[in-house]
Amino acid sequence: MKFRHALLLAGATLIATPALAQDATAPAAPAQEAAPPTSTAAPSTVTDAELKQFAKAALAVDKVNKDTAVPAADKQKKMAEAVSGSGLPPARFNEIAQASQADPALQQKVQAAIVAEQQASPAPAPTQ
């Protein structure tokens, strides 16, 4: 269930980016005091390679989530396979997803990596 929550969190990152950016204008001091000290250290350890893998995995997860041909009962398994297929361990995917929610700078890096990944792999042309 924790993995599914992180997958949904990553999907929300893809979808709710403008809304989250607007929330960034709220006072951040109370949120920073409530956050554990380790959450501020995690973003600095995300490598460029991990960002690329995370972006690839997040797009694959989003695709599975939107695929109406996949039964709801099978979606979590398919999402986990999509994350593993990106080369990023599911636990690390979850860590990056959670860290990006806590760190606006990391969130921007994740969004940039997702945009770059989308541009690098255009949607296939429909077959007739």
Buried (B, 14 or more C-beta within 10 A) or exposed (E): EEBEEBBBBBBBBBEEBEEBEEEEEEEEEEEEEEEEEEBEEBBEEBEEEBBBBBBBBBBBBBEBBEEEEBEEEEBBEBBBBBBBEBEBEBEBBBBBBBBBBBBBEBBEBBBEBBEEBEEEEEEEEEEE
